[in-house]
Amino acid sequence: MPRKALHIFVFLAILVPIFVYFWVFDFYAVNIPKWDDHTLKEFLLKYSQATTWSERWAALAKQHNEHRIMLTRLVALVDFQIFGALNYVHLMLVGNIMLLGVILLCWLILRANNKPFYTLLPIPFIWLTLASWENMYWGMAAIQNFGVVVLVLWVLYLSVAPQFGYFIVSIILLGVTVVTSGNGLLVLPIGAVILFLAKKGSRFGIWLVMSGVYAYLYFHTYTTPDSNTTHHASLLDMVKGYMAFLGSFAEAFPVQDHLQICIIMGVVLFLVAVSIISTNLFRILLGHYEYQAARTTDLICLGTLLFILGTAAIVVYSRADLGVGPLITSRYKIYSFLLLIIGYLYVVIPIRGSFLSPYVSGIVFLTVLYNIFSYHYHLVDAFNLRKQLVTMQFNNTILTKNLRPDKDTSFVANLVADTPVFYEKWLHMVPVASRQQFAGTTRGLVELYNQTTIQPTNDAIQVRNEQYTSQLLQDSGVYILLSSKNRYYLYPAYRTRNTNRKQLFLKQHYFASGFGVDIPFGEIEAGRYAVGLVRQQGERVGIYFGKDSITTKAVEQEIIRKNW
């Protein structure tokens, strides 16, 4: 194949995982704030009310838990000023676009090491998957958690670049990194170590001075946030959690024990990281390099590995008492992917001659296969998250029986852009169903209701069904509708993954049969409720209320002192 044609083919192949990633993002993204996202409304209010630059700066730099999230606030501010209202999907989009910066950086490293263009092909298939679903669909986390990783890599790359102008840019980006997320502070000592090893005396001095300035600004008004964690995890749990964190990419593997495979792969990647770090240090200190780019690559990758391992240590220490399972959660997987990419670079860069193509081809096959596994495995997570967010908006905005959202015209109420949601199309059917027990397309709905167990426990309404089989995506599915004399509540019926691999991959049956949800008493007013099911099948909607009712009691909710 001619060289130009090969480049075009590889370029189009690289576009495939990028296109799929953003298509899936668009399919499930919804402009509804999640947890910490609500603080951005408070920021916009304070910034808009500020009369001096010092007040505006205070609003931008205000501490959020243990972080400074100035970059997220700046993006929110720009979005608000351009569009007149904050759209959380725009924040998600910015964070997800930032991920492309890592693919570009990997290409620059591969090209500097005289690797052909096709060696870049595995990177997007590793880097862009639905495994990062939580950060993908969370406005603040998309910029904070994705952004800090991308910025750290570029800071390290620019800091050791031959041109001094690039180093100045790295110093500017260093400040941005520190105010993007708390673990961005790790780049201050890591960068100093890298520049010291690189024997760049003037840059090392400037870096130390600016690191001191940035650290002072970060901690000048810093207060230790309250936390629900107790740091009582055993050493064994911390070690297992650390390895699970590093190997969390493997959760999508088609095995029975997902946590165990994450721990095993974490051990493998940890040993790979230690091997690369020790080898890099040896070569850097001895200066055994055929060309300058190889030394630069070792410095960048050494800094990146220290950042990954340091972040893992911080997260595990602060979260291990919650159990090992939460340490493989979606929001942390980006570090596991990054470790995997560094491992790939140190496989492909040393290979010379005719051995390169078969190695890369084999790795491409494995990464494409993993990419497919990841989308199939984590689709259920994105599906359930969208339903959780939309029903949360229903419960937070529709507070009376007239089913009309509060039409507050104040500035505060209109900080966030309006979000068209699917339930608006069938709200008019709810009063009808309340009066006559059913409304809409109800064929088979009575049978579905009779197959569903709805019973109160000590602190929740427990809903379970084992026979529902729909495979429709996005907003389709079953929802639980509670009706009291004062108001309605809407909750999603969560689906679980189909563990039958033949049905999953050949028939695209993503969901196991049935659904379930526990509705905590603490989230609803105490009282007597009629319980109904809402079934949405594409554009068809049916609502059915059972004859029995459930009485709930008032319970105290746990006070969460810190958002994760």
N, C-alpha and C positions, 0 to 999 in steps of 0.2 A: 504494500500500500504506500503511495507517495506520502512524503513527510507532511505536506500541507493538509492532505485529506485525513491523515491520521490525527493531526491536531484538531481538525474540525470535529471528527468523530468523538475524540476524547472530551472536547469541550461540551458537545451536546450530551454526552453521557454524564458529565459532571452536573449539568443543568437538571438532570432527571431527579436526583434526591432533593435538590433545592426547590424545584417546582412542586414536588409531592409534599414537602414539608410545609410550604406556605399555602398550598391548597388545603391541606388538612387544618392548618391554623385558621384559615378563613372560614372553614366549615363549622368550627365549634367556638370560635371567639365571640364573646358577647360583652357589650359595654355595661358591665355591672361590677361595682367595687367588691373586692374580696378582702376581708379582714383589714390589714394595714393600709389598704388603698384608701380607706375613709379619711386617713390623716391628711391626704393631699387636698381634700376639700377645706380642712382647717387651715392648711398652708395658704391656699389661694385667697381665703377670706382675710387672713392676717396680712398677707402681702398687699392685697387691694386696699386695705384700710391704713397701711403704713404711710406716714407723711414724710419720713426722712429716709436717707440711704442706709443709715445704721439700723433702722427698724426693718427695712427690707432685707438687709444682710442677715439680721437675727432670724428672720423667718426662713431664709434659705438654709442657714447653717444650723438650725435647731437640731438637737440630738434626738434621734429616734431609736428607742431601746439602746443598744450599745453602738449604733451606727450613726454616721452622718450620711444622709441620702441626698446631698445637694444636686447631683446630676439628675436624679429622678425628679426632683422638684423643678429643676430648670426645664426639663423636657415637658413637664406638666404645665408650667407657666407659658412656655412658647405655644403649646397646643391650645391653651385657653385663650391666649391673645390672638392667635390666628383664626380659630373657629368660633370664638365667643363662648364656648363651653368645653369642659374637659371631657375627652373621650378616652376611656381606659383601653380600648382596642388600639388606639394610636400609640399609647405607651407600650403595650405588648409588642406591636409591630416594630417599634424602634429597637427594643431589646432583642428581638429575634433577628432583625437585620444586622445588628452588631455581631452576631455569631459568624457572619460571612467574613469578618475581619480575620478570623483564625484560619480559614481556608486560604485566604490571600497570603497570610504570613507563612503558612506551610509551603506554599508554592515558591515564595521568595527564598526560603531556606533550601528547598530541593533544587531550585535553579542555581543558587550560589554554589551548591555541591555538585554541579554538572549532571544532575539527574534529568532524564527526559520528562516531558509534560505528562505522559500517561502515569507516572508514579504518583501523581496527585490524586488519581481516581478513587482510591479507597477512603480518603479523608472525609469527603462530604457524606459518604454512606455511614461512616462511624459517627460523625459529629452531629448530623441532622436527623434525629429520630423522634418519635413520639414519646420516648422514654423521659424526655424533659417536659412532659405535659403540664406539670404544675407551674413551672416558671413561664412556659409558653403562654398560658392563659391567666396570668396574674400580672396586672399592670406594673406595680412597683417592683415585684420580684424579677420581672423580665429584664428591666434595666439594671437593677442592683446586682442580681446573681449572675446574669449573663455578662453584664457590662464590666464588672470588676475583673473577671477572668480574661476577657479580651484586652482590657486596658493593661493589665499586668504583663501580658505577653508582649504587647507592643512597646511598653516602657522598657522592658528588658532588651528587646531587639534594637530599639533606637539608641539606647544608652551605650551600646558597644559598637554601633555602626562606625565606620571609618570617618565619615563626615562629622565635624564638630557641630554643624547646624542641626543635625539629627539629634545629637545629645541635648541641645537646648530644647528641642521639641519634647524629648523624653522627660525633661525636668518639669515642663508645663503639664504634660499628661500625668506625671507623678502626683501632682496636687489633685488632679481630677480623680485619679484612682483612689486616693485616700478618702475623698469625700463621696465616693460611690458606695462603698461598703466597708464595714469594720475590718474585715480580713485583708483589705487593701493595704493596711499598715504593714503587713508582712514584707511588702516589696521594699520598704525603706532599708532594713538590715540586709535583705537578700541582694538588693542592687549594690549596696556598699561592698559586700563580699565579692560579687561578680567583678566590679570595677577594680577592686584590690587585686584579684587574681589576674585580671587583664593587664595589670601594671600601667594603668592610666591615671597617673598621679593627680593631674589638674582636675580631671573629671571626678575622681574619688573625693577630692577636697570640696568641690562644688556640691556634690551629692550629699556629703555629710552636713554641710551648712543648710542646704535646702530641706533635708530630712528633719533637721532640728527645728526649722521654722514650721514645717507642716505638722510635725508632732505637737509642737507647742500650740498651734492654732486648734488642732483637733482636741487636745486635752485641757485647754485653758478653762473652759466652763463645763467640763465633763463631769457627770455624776453617775455613779454606779447604779444601773437600773435594778428594779426588783425582779426576782426570778422565782419560778415555781420549781426549779431544779434544786436538788439537794447534794449532788456530787457524791452519792453514797454507793456508786457502782463498784463492783469488785474489779481487781486487776484483770482477771480472766475475761470478764464482760467487756472491759475496755479494749483488750487485745482483740477479742472477737469482733467487737464493734468497729475497731479501726480497720481490720481486714475486710469486713463487710462493706464499709464505706468505700474503700479503694476498689473493691470488685463489684460494686453495685450495678455496673453496666450489665452484668450477667443475669439479672433478675428475669429477663425475657427469654432465657434459654428454655427449651421445651423439656424440662425435668420436673420431678415431683417436689423436691425440696429446694425452693428458690433461695431461701436464706443461706442454706448450706453451700450452694454453688457460688453464691456471692463471696462467702468467706474463703472458699478454696481459690477462686480467681483473684481475690484480694491478696492472698499469700503469694501467689505467682507474680502479680504485678508489683508487690512490695519488693520481692527479691530482684525483679527486673530493675526497679527504680534504684535499689541499693547498688546493684551491679553497674548501672550506667553512671551513677554519682561517683562511685569509687574510681571507675575507669576514667571519667572525665577529669577528676581532680588529679589523677596520676599524669595524664597527658598534658593538662594545663601547666602543672608545676614543672614538668620536664621539657615542655615545649616541643614535643615530637609531632609535628604537623607537616604535611606535604604542601598545604596551601592555607591561606589566611582564613578562608570561609569555614574550613573545618574547625578551626579554633573558636571562631565566632559562634558556630552552631553548638559546640560543647558548652560555651558560656551561657548561651540563651537557654538551652535545655537543662543545664544544671540549675539555673535560677528557677525555671518552671517546675522542676521536680521538687525543689525545696519549698516552693509555694504550695504545691499540692499536698505534700506530706505535712507541712505546717498547718495548713487549713484543716486537714483531716484530724490532726491532734487537738486543735481548738474545738472543733465540732464534737468530737467524741468525748472529750473531757466535760463539755457543758451539757451534753445530751444523753450520755450513756446510761444515766439513772432512769431514763424513760424506756429502756430496753434496747436490744440490738436491732430489732425490726425497724423502728423509725429511722435508723441510720442508713437504710437503703432507699429512703424515700426519694421521690422524683427530683426534688429541688437540689439534692446533693450530687446527682449522677453526673453532672457536667465535669466534675473533677476526675471521676473514673474514666470518662471518655477521653479527657485530656491526657491522662496517664497512658491510655491505650495508644493514642496518637504518637506520643513521644516514643513509646516502644516500637511502633511501626517505623518511625524515622530512623531508629538505630538498627532496624533490620534492613531497610532498603538502601540507605546511604552507603554502607560499606560494600554492597554487592557490585561487582564489576563484570563487564562483558556479557556474554550470551545468557548467563544465569539470571539476569535481571528480569526479563520478560516473563518466564514461567513463575518466578516467585511472586511478582506483582499480580499476575493473572490469578494465581491461587488465592492471594489475599483479597483481591477484588471479589472473587466468588464468595468467600467467607463473609465479607463485610456486607455484600448485597443480601445474602441469606440472613444475616443478623438484622439488617434493616427491616426485612420483611417480618421476621419474628417480633421485632419491637413494635411495629405498627399493629400487628394482630393482637399482641399481648396487652398493650396499653390503650387501645381504642376504648375499652370499657371504662377506663379511668377518665378520659376526656368526656365521654358520654355522660357519666354520672356527675362530673363536676359542672358541666353546663346546666344540668337539671337542678343541681343544688343551688347554683347562683340565681337562676331564674325564679325558683320558688321562694328563695330568701327575699328577692325583691317584691314578690307578691305579698308576703307576710309583713314586710316593712312599709309598704305603701298603701295597701288596701286594708283600712282599719275599721271599716263599718260595713253593715249589711247591704248598703246601697251599691257596693262594689265600685265606687268611684275613687280613684286616687286623689289624695289631697292636692288641690290646685293652688298651692302656695306660689305667689308671684314674687316673693322676696328674692333678693340677690343670692342669699345662701341656698335657697331651694333650687336655683337654676344654674348652679356652678357646673353640674354635670349634664352632658348632652342627653336628650331623650333617647330611650332605647325601645324600639319596637320589639315586643315579645309575643310569643305564640298564644298565650292565654287570653290576650285581648280579643281574639276572634270568637271565643266562646264564653266570655263573661256573661253575656245576655242569657245564656242557657242555664246558668246556675240557679237563679230564682225559680225557673220553671221546674228544674229537677227537685228543688227543695219542696215545692208544693205538691208535685204529682209523682215524686220518687224517681223519675227518669227524664232524660232529654237527649236529643240528638240521635246518632246512629248507635243503637243499643243492642243490635243483634249479637248474641253470645255474651253480652256484658253481665246479665244476671247469672249465667253459669260461671263466669269468671269470678264474680263476687262470692258465689257459694263455695268456690274452690279456695277462697282466701280466708285465712284465719286472722281475726282482728280481736285482740284481747289486751286488757290493761295489765301491767305488772306493777311493782311497787313505785316505780318512778317514770314509767313511759307507756305509750301505746305501742304494742308490738304487732306489726303487720307482716304476714308471711304467705307466700304462694309458691307452689312447687311445680306448676303445670303450664304457666304462661310461656309461649314459645316465640313470640314475635322477634324478628331480626332487623326491624326497621331502625334507622339511625337518627341522629340529631335530636329533634324535639319529640319524636314519636315515643310512645311508651305509656306506662300507667302512673297516675298521680293519685295521692290520697287527699281527699277534700273533707275537712272537718267543718261542721256548721253548728254554731251555738246561737243563743238568742241575740248576741251582740255582734258577731263577726264570723268570717271564714278564715281558715288556714289551709294552705296548700303545701304538700310535701311530695318529694319524688319517691317512686318505688325503685330502689337501686337494683341494678342487675349485677350478676357475677360472671366471671370468665368461663367460657366453654373449655374444658380441659380435654375434650375429645379432639385430638390433633387432626384426624381425618376430616371431621365435620368443619373444624376451624379453617384449615388451609384449602381444602378442596371445595367445600360448599359455602364458605364465608359465613358460617354460623358462629358469630363472635360471642354470643351470650349463652350461658347455661339456662336451662328451663327455670322459670320462676322469677320471683322478685321479693324484696323485703326492705323494711325500714323500721327503725325504732324512733318514735316521736317523743322526746323528753317532755315531761310535765312542766319542767322549768321554762320551756319556750312558749307555752300557751297559757292563756288565762284559765284559772280553775273554773270548772263548770260542767254542764252536761252537753255532749256533742253527738249529733248525728254524723255517721261516718259513711262517706261515699267514695266511689272510684271514678276517676276520669281516665278514659282510654283514648289516646290520640294515635291514629293510624294514618300517617300522611296528613291529608287535609280533612279526614273524617274524624269526628269527635263524638263520643258518647259519655254521658254522666248518669250514674245510678247510685241512689242512696238506699242502704239497707234499712230494715224496719227497726233494728235494735239500736240502742245508743250507749255511749260510754261516758262515765263520770270521772273527771280528773280532779286531782287535789293540788293545792299549792305546795311547791317545794322550793328550797333555796338552791340557787345555782352557784357552782364554784366560781370564785373570782379569779379570773386569769390575769395575772400581773404582768405577763409578757407574751407577746405574739411571736410565734416561731416562723 
